């Protein structure tokens, strides 16, 4: 998408009323939440496949925070 198209969309958003902007914000938040859920599920699957469990994560965090 080029800069001109983005500017056009931005102008359309700015011309919306307060309630419409709120509805748009809620939809965008829902989309972002769904993307986060999918990415988190994929990360968990990859971790399981690599044998990484919560205990391993906790050890890694502790090592970074407090050293070896």
Secondary structure, DSSP 8 states (H G I E B T S, - for coil): --HHHHHHHHHHHHTS-HHHHHHHHHHHHHHHHHHHHHHHHHHHHHHHHTT--HHHHHHHHHHHHH--
